[in-house]
Amino acid sequence: MTWLIDLLRDNPVIPLFLTLGCGFWLGSLRYKALSLGVVPATLLAGIIIGQLDIPIPPIVKSLFFILFLFSIGYSVGPQFFHAFKGNGFRQVLFAAVEALICVTTVVVASKIMDYGTGEALGLFAGSQTASASLGLIVDTVAGLDIAAPEKEHIQKMVPACYAVTYVFGAIGSAWFLSMAGPRLLGGMKKVREEAKALEHTALPTPPKEDISRKKTSDSTDMIFIGFGVALGCFIGAISFNLKTIPISLSTTGGALMMGLVLGWWRTRHPKVGYIPPQVVWFLDNIGLNLFIAVIGLSAGPSFLPAIREVGASLVLVGAIATLIPMILCIFIGKWLFRFSAPETLGCVAGARCGVAAIGAIQDSLQSTVPMIGYTVCYASANFILVFSSLIVLFVV
């Protein structure tokens, strides 16, 4: 087997795409209404294959993650800026409140358990399913003025603790919001009836066909993507020091911001910057899951040592850190923000970037009404929740 291991180590592209294939295959398997999901499955596959200690160049992770963030920003940009009009502003505010509760929960849990910076950051990213924060965390930690051994320890612990807590963060939140959430809001039957009643009044009417598209090529505007990503990364790379702490959007944050701006800008200029939905889907899925594959492969060798160092209690702490913000935000959404029950569930899922959760919620309620709250909160969370990780970094 030595020759095979050496072959994989010398050609990391093989285990990288093997991890991707295994992740999509495992993630597609279902037992009744339960499914692991592609992202958790890819992460687990990467950790298992990563036990072979496969070195992956850091630029690979950054490249795919930037493509993912730009595509996410491009696809949700119109909803993000539209959210500042009408009812959407309350949903943006709700996303900020949930992010604050998530940060507070993780910080308090980390203080109680005496976790270090790396463990706390991994706990935040995993328990709150804030995968997009990993790139920002890595960039920020790399620029900190701290001793090299401490920096290396943080960089090893973040993905390992993320991997340990992400599985329940993704699957547990999907189960809780789809099954327990409706019961906290009056019962499954009542919430289903409310969703049914809202379907004819709350859901937006389908948009009219964009006639100008027929004058528009179906090919991807690669000039738009190339210059957009480059400009976003350039803006993100500009930094200034606050005492000894470097402050910047980071290249990943810059890519997300530019994606949001250009996605919105294209709605005003529909003949420029067209990216077909299939290409957006490809960039989104390939970008995120290859990034997650690299995270898993890189975390593989330190995964078991991290469990031994932090303790198996991290699984329980991660579950608690996942559940507490959701429970609190369900009541906050219903009684403070006065959202409808289906909208509340959608807002809670969106504000934690719960892609798997929104599908489970819609299946359990047999309605698409929760998307009313999900879309704006999800768009906002890709910025608010991601940058909230810096609070954990500087507080713990």
DOSE-686307 format. One record per residue: x, y, z of N, C-alpha, C in turn. Coordinates in steps of 0.001 Angstrom, whole numbers, padded with zeros to 6 digits, always signed. Each point is the difference from the previous one (the first is absolute). Example, Ala and Ser with C-alpha at 12.3 -4.5 7.8 and 13.67 -1.06 7.14 Angstrom:
2
+013190-005690+007800-000890+001190+000000+000900+001200+000000
-000350+001050-000720+000820+001190+000060-000770+001090+000730
This chain:
396
+000816-001222+000000-000816+001222+000000+000845+001266+000000
+001298-000160+000304+000856+001179+000076+000044+000750-001329
+000076-000759-001108+000074+000655-001320-001265+000805-000291
-001176-000526+000452-001260+000692-000239-000066+001306+000807
+000435-000093+001255+000001+001192+000852+000935+001058-000563
+001179-000432-000447+000955+000942-000595-000566+000621-001269
-000716-000825-000781-000608+000508-001234-001017+001094+000303
-000831-000224+001027-001020+000977+000367+000630+001275+000571
+001059-000166+000754+000673+001173+000571+000691+000825-001078
+000533-000674-001019+000687+000708-001079-000972+000613-000999
-001248-000478+000012-001018+000496-000933-001272+000344+000787
+000018+001087+000750-001126+000327+000886-001314+000238-000727
+000055+000236-001310-001238+000206-000750-000863-001266+000045
+000631-001178+000115-000760-001257+000043-000824-000100+001280
+000603+000092+001203-000821-000050+001215-000970+001166+000118
+000336+001147-000622-000890+001160+000072-001324-000297-000705
+000086-000507-001225-001225-000299-000734-000652-001297+000476
+000795-000911+000565-000574-001196+000623-000863+000392+001189
+000480+000951+000774-000779+000518+001131-001286+000656-000483
+000107+000778-001076-001184+000662-000553-001040-001022-000448
+000448-001028-000718-000924-001033-000470-000654-000752+001137
+000800-000380+000994-000548-000712+001170-000999+000886+000743
+000319+001290+000108-000884+000911+000719-001356+000139-000660
-000003+000180-001322-001281+000123-000709-000782-001309+000026
+000715-001134-000049-000684-001297+000051-000616-000243+001376
+000804+000154+001047-000512-000207+001355-001093+001006+000343
+000189+001231-000465-000987+001041+000290-001329-000213-000680
+000000-000788-001084-001255-000254-000723-000814-001136+000596
+000619-000796+000884-000701-001125+000607-001020+000504+001011
-001164-000610+000008-001077+000406+000908-000594-001218+000683
-000370+000206+001248-000785-001001+000723-001252+000699+000500
-001132-000288-000663-001249+000711+000264+000234+001488-000237
-000164+000843+001026+000197+001439-000196+001392+000457+000396
+000857-000949+000424+001325+000359+000496+001047-000106-001101
+000874+000976-000058+001106+000002-000943+001171+000733+000623
+001194-000530-000212+001184+000647+000573+000260+001345-000651
-000279+000108-001292+000272+001246-000716+001388-000023-000617
+000170+000730-001079+001249-000052-000762+001177+000585+000780
-000198+001164+000618+001119+000664+000682+000528-000837+001175
-000854-000459+000941+000514-000848+001076+000620-001291-000518
-000594-000590-001047+000527-001245-000552+001369+000212-000627
+000175+001121-000715+001295+000312-000604+001047+000236+001079
-000409+000672+001066+000925+000255+001110+000457-001309+000640
-000945-000902+000257+000338-001284+000619+000882-000832-000927
-000325-000010-001300+000825-000738-000951+001420+000551-000031
+000116+001326+000043+001317+000619+000011+000800-000353+001241
-000667-000034+001142+000688-000344+001252+000505-001436-000038
-000827-000904-000530+000392-001415-000070+001175-000178-000964
-000127+000552-001209+001089-000118-000974+001224+000783+000468
-000245+001074+000746+001088+000833+000502+000876-000676+001034
-000433-001162+000505+000856-000756+000932+001298-000441-000671
+000010+000015-001347+001216-000352-000741+001000+001142-000039
-000380+001149+000602+000877+001171+000080+000349+000511-001405
-001057+000435-000701+000146+000501-001372+000260+001510+000039
+001128+000480-000475+000258+001455-000004-000737+000674-001159
-000735+001068+000303-000727+000761-001016+000526+001437+000016
+000437+000528-001134+000482+001392-000036-001086+000966+000473
+000334+000954+000858-001002+000948+000534-000749+000779-001068
+000648+000273-001137-000644+000794-001046-001235-000709-000555
-000006-001339+000058-001147-000757-000512-001245+000318+000826
+000169+000002+001314-001120+000294+000893-000515+001419-000227
+000902+000950-000100-000405+001398-000189-000728+000194-001319
+000497-000646-001051-000584+000163-001331-001461-000444-000025
-000258-001198+000497-001373-000520-000049-000920+000759+000946
+000533+000416+001124-000830+000720+000960-000400+001372-000542
+000905+000652-000681-000298+001306-000590-001067-000136-001092
+000094-001046-000819-001016-000237-001025-001371-000232+000636
-000018-000749+001101-001255-000259+000707-000613+001297+000529
+000808+000806+000657-000522+001226+000602-000475+000990-001068
+000749+000111-001080-000422+000920-001061-001338-000446-000601
-000154-001315-000226-001246-000505-000592-001171+000172+000951
+000237-000205+001299-001052+000205+000996-000414+001473+000011
+000991+000886+000032-000304+001425-000004-000765+000410-001247
+000418-000526-001161-000654+000327-001264-001461-000443-000002
-000269-001195+000550-001355-000547-000061-000945+000656+000995
+000518+000457+001155-000891+000575+001017+000133+001514+000111
+000881+000595-000811+000208+001443+000067-001272+000818-000136
-000857-000303-000999-001239+000792-000139-000878-000049+001247
-000150-001217+000590-000821-000116+001214+000650+000712+001177
+001340-000041+000046+000708+000614+001122-000260+001498+000053
+000144+000687-001135-000194+001445-000007-001483+000368+000011
-000822-000868-000559-001437+000243+000052-000521-000107+001425
+000742-000751+000846-000435-000221+001379-000082+001289+000801
+000679+001024-000465-000018+001257+000737-001243+000824-000296
-000912-000575-000779-001270+000653-000276-001118-000826+000630
-000932+000643+000607-001184-000684+000513+000317-000988+001106
-000720-001129-000017+000091-001009+001056+001367-000658+000058
+000734+000048-001124+001297-000651-000039+000987+000565+001001
-000137+001267+000340+000935+000601+000957-000093-000703+001349
-001221-000368+000395-000171-000718+001272+000671-001368-000064
+000001-000602-001173+000642-001305-000138+001521+000125+000072
+000539+001075-000566+001436+000261+000133+000362+000216+001469
-000826+000761+000699+000228+000247+001420-000083-001308+000789
-000950-000848-000371-000122-001303+000664+001262-000831-000214
+000540+000022-001226+001231-000741-000287+001153+000499+000865
+000050+001316+000232+001041+000572+000859-000183-000436+001448
-001262-000033+000462-000290-000437+001371+000389-001455+000181
-000346-000841-000973+000349-001419+000120+001516-000192-000009
+000709+000761-000842+001459-000094-000030+000597+000369+001352
-000547+001042+000639+000488+000419+001314-000243-001084+001043
-001162-000636-000066-000313-001079+000939+000921-001197-000235
+000268-000311-001265+000916-001103-000324+001390+000262+000561
+000492+001223-000206+001323+000366+000511+000035-000082+001518
-001013+000559+000652-000044-000001+001467-000025-001409+000552
-000800-000864-000610-000093-001393+000452+001349-000694-000095
+000679+000179-001123+001292-000655-000202+001058+000560+000949
+000013+001312+000181+000984+000613+000902-000208-000485+001433
-001255-000003+000467-000293-000462+001364+000376-001467+000160
-000362-000834-000978+000336-001425+000065+001511-000206+000019
+000724+000786-000796+001455-000120-000059+000648+000427+001308
-000556+001049+000626+000527+000437+001293-000237-001062+001073
-001197-000572-000002-000334-001027+000991+000895-001226-000162
+000217-000410-001252+000791-001207-000277+001491+000287-000082
+000374+001286+000134+001402+000400-000050+000655-000373-001333
-000729+000239-001090+000541-000261-001324+000938+001115-000415
+000959-000336-000831+000887+000991-000570-000624+000654-001215
+000765+000882-000649-000529+000732-001152-000377-000926-001150
+000851-000955-000316-000265-000920-001097-001240-000838+000234
-000141-000504+001219-001169-000816+000327-001287+000824-000083
+000054+001245+000500-001181+000862-000013-000413+000349-001430
+000979+000317-000838-000306+000342-001387-000577-001199-000751
+000566-001179+000221-000527-001205-000629-001394-000322+000487
-000237+000214+001302-001326-000215+000583-001023+000933-000626
+000371+001258-000196-000915+000964-000608-000339-000392-001440
+001042-000256-000796-000222-000311-001415-000817-001273-000179
+000250-001011+000841-000703-001270-000141-001391-000003+000587
-000131+000445+001233-001306-000067+000670-001010+000935-000632
+000457+001100-000600-000909+000960-000632-000031-000164-001524
+000603-001063-000499+000083-000297-001444+000485+001204-000801
+000940+000729+000570+000550+001191-000674+001262-000392-000762
-000177-000889-000999+001154-000497-000764+000777+001135-000646
-000717+001022-000442+000656+001100-000698+000955+000784+000891
-000147-000131+001325+000877+000742+000911+001404-000588+000053
+000164-001260-000438+001304-000644+000098+001063+000733-000801
-000351+000417-001217+000969+000719-000813+000419+001303+000636
-000968+000744+000545+000301+001264+000669+000863-000241+001227
-000316-001044+000761+000764-000332+001206+001449-000315-000359
+000182-000855-001022+001348-000393-000412+000813+001211-000421
-000605+000874-000808+000711+001204-000457+000364+000917+001161
-000933+000178+000940+000227+000912+001121+001057-000542+000950
-000089-001296+000311+000989-000617+000902+001390+000070-000610
+000082-000202-001319+001306+000044-000669+000665+001361+000146
-000805+001054+000143+000557+001342+000112+000218+000480+001422
-000346-000821+001005+000161+000411+001396+001471+000039+000404
+000325+000940+000850+001373+000138+000495+000163-000836+001260
+000031-001326-000187+000161-000932+001121+001090-001000-000345
+000447-000739+001000+001076-000968-000208-000430-001064-001009
+000949-000468-000796-000292-000982-001046-000623-001291+000543
+000502-000569+001123-000620-001230+000525-001461+000202+000395
-000308+001150+000602-001384+000286+000382-000882+000146-001230
+000513+000687-001009-000758+000177-001232-000255-001356-000668
+001013-000849-000019-000141-001329-000606-001018-000846+000768
+000014+000118+001320-000957-000758+000825-001436+000435-000301
-000220+001306-000107-001340+000512-000305-000464-000512-001358
+000909+000063-000983-000366-000406-001349-000298-001488-000108
+000555-000812+000891-000301-001432+000008-001296-000298+000734
-000234+000722+001095-001170-000291+000823-001305+000473-000638
+000044+001096-000758-001234+000540-000591-000697-001023-000892
+000658-000553-001031-000715-000954-000858-000373-001294+000716
+000838-000438+000941-000301-001246+000717-001256+000158+000854
-000085+001084+000765-001173+000232+000852-001230+000339-000844
+000231+000647-001126-001094+000257-000942-000595-001311-000493
+000875-000936-000358-000461-001288-000508-000793-000768+001061
+000458+000056+001240-000678-000723+001087-001395+000548+000243
-000170+001329-000072-001273+000623+000374-000922+000284-001180
+000532-000079-001226-000812+000382-001152-001112-001005-000295
+000279-001279+000224-000979-001026-000363-001328+000234+000711
+000052+000195+001329-001259+000291+000701-000496+001399-000352
+000948+000923-000238-000409+001349-000377-000888+000001-001229
+000332-000852-000982-000780-000066-001232-001218-000901+000141
+000243-001244+000441-001094-000967+000086-000927+000324+001160
+000589+000374+001144-000807+000298+001181-000901+001201-000205
+000524+001038-000669-000840+001183-000230-001118-000310-000981
+000279-000839-001000-001049-000389-000955-001109-000769+000715
+000397-000932+000860-001009-000778+000745-000776+000891+000953
+000704+000834+000748-000652+000806+001027-000984+000995-000609
+000422+000719-001024-000865+001028-000574-001186-000589-000764
+000159-001219-000510-001096-000604-000755-000964-000788+000872
+000484-000536+001115-000846-000851+000842-000352+000644+001340
+001004+000478+000731-000251+000600+001317-000448+001456-000110
+000544+000727-000988-000338+001407-000159-001491+000271-000124
-000707-000710-000890-001456+000235-000116-000751-000262+001299
+000477-000928+000787-000671-000310+001273+000171+001135+001004
+001125+000703-000075+000204+001156+000876-000877+001179-000425
-000487-000044-001229-000797+001098-000536-001494-000324-000052
-000402-001029+000724-001423-000318+000086-000398-001355-000519
+000950-000749-000522-000319-001329-000497+000123-000086-001509
+000351-001195-000480+000202-000197-001427-001259+000304-000802
-001152-000462+000479-001253+000214-000732-000312+001488-000139
+000177+000744+001079-000299+001428-000016+000926+000750-000952
+001295-000333+000025+000971+000693-000851-000246-000340-001465
-000366-001242-000279-000318-000387-001380-001215+000774-000513
-000997+000129+000843-001204+000735-000390+000325+001472-000244
+000883+000569+000835+000397+001408-000180+000768+000179-001300
+000871-000967-000307+000752+000056-001250-000929-000092-001202
-000996-000866+000105-000959-000169-001087-000779+001293-000252
-000383+000648+001090-000763+001243-000118+000834+001124-000603
+001307-000036+000228+000879+001061-000495+000435-000202-001446
-000181-001196-000517+000515-000311-001332-000577+000920-001078
-001246+000410+000134-000643+000805-001029+000163+001510+000221
+000512+000366+001179+000124+001435+000295+001432+000456+000209
+000850-000892+000535+001362+000417+000364+001039-000319-001065
-000229-001063-000770+000999-000366-000989-000013+000976-001166
+001169+000412-000470+000055+000935-001121-000467-000665-001284
-000551+000790-000904-000415-000529-001289+001227-000250-000857
-000042-001028-000839+001168-000302-000836+000361+001195-000870
+001272+000298-000143+000404+001153-000813-000307-000228-001466
-000271+001093-000711-000251-000106-001426+001284-000359-000718
-000168-000635-001142+001168-000412-000778+000812+001222-000414
+001303-000115+000172+000896+001091-000386+000208-000031-001514
-000755+000836-000706+000040-000005-001457+001389+000373-000502
+000677+000885+000757+001321+000448-000441+001003-001141-000032
-000310-001108+000763+000913-001137+000025+000159-000589-001397
-001117+000051-000860+000035-000568-001331+000987+000833-000879
+000376+001100+000462+001044+000743-000735+001342-000261+000622
+000023-000816+000881+001176-000266+000871+000532-001407-000253
+001283-000131-000104+000613-001322-000175-000173-000835+001257
-000085-001335-000175-000104-000908+001138+001363-000371+000567
+001053+000509-000591+001343-000315+000483+000331+000828+001230
+000871-000549+000832+000411+000679+001229+000916+001177-000317
-000259+001104+000654+000839+001184-000178+001249-000160+000870
+001022-000635-000562+001217-000285+000759+000790+001268+000308
-000153+001040-000859+000654+001278+000294-000556+000565+001304
-001304-000092+000160-000691+000462+001201+000500-000748+001230
+000113-001326-000115+000463-000817+001127+001462+000301+000320
+000833+000009-001040+001427+000204+000231+000320+001323+000659
-000500+001090-000577+000261+001316+000578-000718+000182+001339
-001191-000605+000125-000747+000116+001255+000721-000653+001158
+000464-001232-000211+000729-000717+001058+001311+000707+000313
+000709+000426-001041+001283+000680+000212-000184+001289+000796
-001006+000810-000353-000240+001256+000706-000414-000259+001442
-000859-000998+000209-000421-000323+001362+001171-000435+000870
+000859-000862-000548+001170-000468+000758+000981+001142+000265
+000119+000911-000976+000886+001157+000176-000484+000877+001143
-001298+000298+000008-000571+000818+001077+000155-000708+001339
-000260-001314-000005+000108-000759+001243+001410-000101+000538
+000987+000059-000903+001396-000132+000433+000539+001264+000660
-000656+001138-000215+000435+001261+000627-000312-000063+001494
+000964+000274+000823-000202-000109+001449+000640+001176+000718
-000432+000183+001238+000623+000984+000885+000078-000612+001386
+000929+000487+000795+000215-000570+001320-000727+000793+001077
-000758-000702+000820-000612+000576+001184+000830-000471+001177
+000915+000870+000447+001053-000395+000934+000842-001080-000672
-000050-001249+000483+000795-001075-000617-000865-000954-000805
-001287+000336-000155-000930-000912-000677-000257+000486-001418
+000311-000831-001014-000284+000395-001382-001493-000093-000295
-000566+001064-000547-001426+000032-000316-000169+000097-001518
-000759-000920-000559-000282+000022-001432-001195-000900-000288
-000567+000142-001196-001068-000906-000423+000555-001382-000296
+001281-000083-000324+000691-001188-000498-000432-000240-001446
+000788-000749-000735-000331-000263-001401-001330-000743-000113
-000288-000884+000951-001264-000749-000044-001183+000921+000272
+000136+000853+001011-001067+000950+000294-000202+000986-001128
+001092+000401-000655-000103+000902-001140-000728-000636-001170
+000256-001302-000225-000680-000718-001081-001502-000081+000269
-000365-000261+001255-001418-000050+000363-000663+001358-000199
+000660+001053+000484-000559+001340-000115-000190+000389-001468
+001011-000284-000833-000106+000356-001415-001078-000819-000694
-000156-001257+000413-001071-000811-000555-001362+000593+000314
-000190+000462+001231-001258+000636+000389-000269+001254-000834
+001037+000842-000136-000163+001259-000732-000287-000261-001477
+000781-000889-000620-000175-000256-001427-001282-000771-000290
-000420-000879+000934-001267-000681-000181-001158+000979-000008
+000071+000993+000889-001027+001048+000031+000126+000917-001225
+001232+000350-000343+000236+000932-001110-000536-000562-001305
+000078-001330-000175-000464-000594-001246-001519+000122-000176
-000740+000081+001123-001450+000185-000130-000328+001353-000615
+000931+000953+000124-000191+001315-000608+000534+000049-001437
+000919-000913-000329+000607-000044-001332-000015-001453-000489
-001162-000510-000393-000165-001426-000306+000752-000497-001223
+000527+000888-000825+000710-000446-001197+001482-000265+000270
+000447+000272+001220+001409-000178+000345+000112-000929+001207
+001011-000870-000025+000278-000813+001175-000908-001197+000193
-000501-000560-001100-000912-001138+000139+000773-001271+000355
-000455-000670+001059+000527-001311+000379-001195-000947+000065
-000084-001000-000879-001150-000914+000001-000184-000674+001352
-001237-000290+000382-000266-000651+001292+000788-001294+000191
+000193-000760-001095+000744-001252+000116+001456+000253+000370
+000555+001091-000531+001394+000340+000311+000112+000482+001447
-000982+000785+000447-000009+000445+001394-000074-001209+000927
-000865-000961-000345-000110-001230+000803+001328-000731+000036
+000651-000101-001158+001277-000708-000079+001064+000681+000862
+000122+001308-000154+000989+000733+000792-000286-000124+001487
-001281+000081+000349-000410-000107+001395+000387-001356+000580
-000446-001083-000662+000215-001344+000526+001438-000469-000103
+000615+000227-001153+001398-000395-000152+000891+000826+000923
-000248+001311+000036+000820+000863+000851-000073-000388+001457
-001230-000127+000543-000166-000322+001420+000514-001397+000319
-000397-000992-000790+000315-001381+000371+001449-000382-000241
+000654+000595-001011+001438-000229-000122+000752+000717+001116
-000506+001155+000413+000583+000672+001161-000144-000870+001252
-001202-000555+000192-000243-000868+001144+000851-001266-000095
+000185-000509-001232+000849-001181-000195+001429+000282+000447
+000512+001170-000372+001354+000378+000427+000063+000138+001515
-001049+000596+000596-000060+000133+001457+000062-001383+000651
-000802-000938-000519-000020-001349+000557+001330-000709-000147
+000597+000066-001209+001292-000649-000231+001088+000590+000889
-000030+001326+000164+001013+000668+000825-000203-000296+001482
-001279-000129+000402-000304-000231+001413+000150-001457+000389
+000050-000887-000995+000052-001426+000282+001056-000417+001014
+001271+000363-000218+001044-000432+000938-000172+000558+001415
-000624+001186+000133-000133+000608+001336-001366-000233+000616
-000889-000734-000711-001366-000182+000486-000038-000799+001304
+000580-001187-000001-000025-000829+001207+000812+000625+001140
+001199+000568-000291+000716+000697+001074-000805+001147+000603
-000781+000692-000843-000829+001104+000509-001088-000530+000930
-000594-001127-000351-001014-000610+000863+000606-000365+001343
+001223-000562-000061+000664-000388+001255+000377+001227+000828
+000426+001083-000699+000417+001201+000725-001180+000746+000597
-001043+000211-000785-001157+000763+000458-000942-000875+000805
-000097-001278-000396-000905-000915+000694-001261-000260-000796
-000571-001172+000205-001231-000360-000704-001159+000911+000389
+000163+000732+001102-001061+000917+000428-000258+001088-001034
+000961+000203-000930-000181+001009-001035-001249-000282-000835
-000310-001283-000189-001200-000363-000767-001251+000519+000716
-000062-000214+001319-001147+000462+000781-000055+001520+000055
+001160+000628+000215+000049+001467+000048-000441+000583-001341
+000433-000625-001095-000399+000461-001323-001503-000105-000207
-000591-001104+000479-001451-000180-000133-000754+001067+000787
+000473+000280+001199-000643+001033+000826+000138+001376-000650
+001198+000273-000543+000233+001292-000655-000837+000143-001271
-000389-001118-000594-000885+000030-001169-001441+000268+000409
-000458-000677+001054-001419+000028+000369-000422+001300+000697
+000831+000510+000900-000399+001172+000790-000361+001207-000873
+000848+000401-000965-000391+001150-000836-001292-000242-000779
-000211-001223-000478-001216-000269-000764-001244+000106+000867
+000070-000547+001206-001154+000062+000907-000340+001451+000333
+001028+000768+000370-000222+001403+000345-000534+000787-001188
+000552-000240-001182-000380+000790-001174-001396-000356-000510
-000459-001201+000250-001378-000347-000370-000979+000879+000773
+000229+000138+001290-000888+000835+000813+000179+001487-000312
+001255+000411-000262+000255+001396-000350-000676+000352-001322
+000109-000874-000981-000623+000250-001292-001505+000081+000084
-000580-000878+000819-001459-000049+000101-000563+001141+000822
+000575+000271+001161-000614+000937+000946+000589+001405-000050
+001272+000141-000353+000609+001332-000064-000120+000602-001402
+000348-000804-001018-000064+000509-001370-001373-000200-000638
-000843-000778+000634-001369-000213-000472-000055-000651-001383
+000951-000902-000278-000067-000756-001235-001056-001095+000140
-000541-000441-001130-000875-001172+000041+000846-001216+000358
-000648-001074+000434+000738-001197+000412+000846-000577-001137
-000549-000177-001220+000839-000517-001091+001152+000943-000349
-000272+001306+000030+001044+000976-000291+001087-000038+001066
-000400-000198+001253+000966-000082+001096+000973-001152-000218
-000533-001166-000343+000858-001164-000230+000954+000259-001162
-000490+000643-001056+000856+000335-001129+001081+000995+000368
-000352+001000+000817+000975+001001+000440+001105-000621+000838
-000385-000881+000925+000994-000646+000869+000960-000850-000828
-000546-000739-000976+000851-000823-000868+000915+000874-000855
-000538+001058-000570+000789+000862-000870+001101+000737+000733
-000290+000442+001221+000968+000780+000769+001186-000836+000467
-000103-001334-000117+001140-000864+000322+000487-000743-001251
-000376+000542-001183+000408-000581-001286-000359-001479-000095
-001167-000354+000536-000428-001391+000055-000618-000478-001302
+000840-000364-000951-000493-000460-001299-000804-001285+000153
+000523-000950+000793-000724-001260+000207-001278+000233+000795
+000029+000961+000916-001147+000230+000884-001222+000501-000759
+000197+000901-000965-001165+000575-000684-000729-001065-000811
+000749-000928-000590-000641-001088-000735-000824-000887+000923
+000556-000291+001185-000721-000833+000962-001248+000710+000519
+000094+001309+000222-001149+000776+000486-001125-000016-001028
+000350+000234-001247-001023+000006-001045-000649-001366-000167
+000794-001063+000158-000562-001351-000087-000970-000270+001140
+000376+000410+001215-000855-000287+001156-001280+000833-000017
+000079+001240-000489-001186+000864-000051-000783-000171-001298
+000625-000719-000959-000638-000210-001304-000361+001334-000656
+000956+000947+000094-000240+001348-000509+001323+000697-000274
-000018+000949-000941+001191+000799-000297-000026+001357+000698
-001006+000251+000826-000123+001290+000697+001232+000346+000839
+000664-000982+000668+001193+000359+000784+001081+000721-000800
-000008-000138-001330+000993+000691-000824-000134+001515+000092
-001179+000481+000428-000207+001445+000161+001001+000565+000999
+000228-000731+001070+000951+000454+001008+001418-000445-000280
+000141-001124-000689+001331-000582-000194+000888+000834-000919
-000546+000451-001123+000818+000605-001051+000791+001210+000495
-000678+000957+000606+000663+001224+000455+000966-000301+001141
-000437-000824+000959+000869-000330+001139+001235-000757-000463
-000163-000891-000975+001142-000746-000527+000982+000942-000688
-000537+000903-000815+000861+000971-000681+000761+000848+001012
-000683+000429+001049+000628+000842+001024+001024-000785+000816
-000343-001262+000318+000878-000818+000843+001324-000301-000672
+000002-000055-001340+001256-000260-000703+001011+001121+000224
-000475+001121+000476+000902+001101+000346+000084+000168+001518
-001166+000095+000654-000042+000300+001436+000569-001147+000826
-000482-001240-000251+000455-001140+000795+001471-000295-000242
+000432+000132-001251+001402-000255-000332+000929+000926+000773
-000298+001302-000019+000886+000949+000668-000175-000004+001515
-001066-000630+000495-000167-000139+001444+001065-000909+000600
+000594-000852-000844+001058-000889+000498+001183+000789+000545
+000200+001226-000510+001114+000812+000493-000203+000415+001447
-001270+000104+000417-000280+000326+001412+000509-001127+000879
-000255-001244-000431+000487-001154+000760+001520+000012+000058
+000627+000316-001139+001460+000015-000067+000618+000976+000987
-000606+001192+000135+000605+001033+000817-000502+000011+001440
-001059-000769+000292-000531-000026+001365+000530-001181+000801
+000082-001160-000652+000428-001212+000733+001504+000034+000235
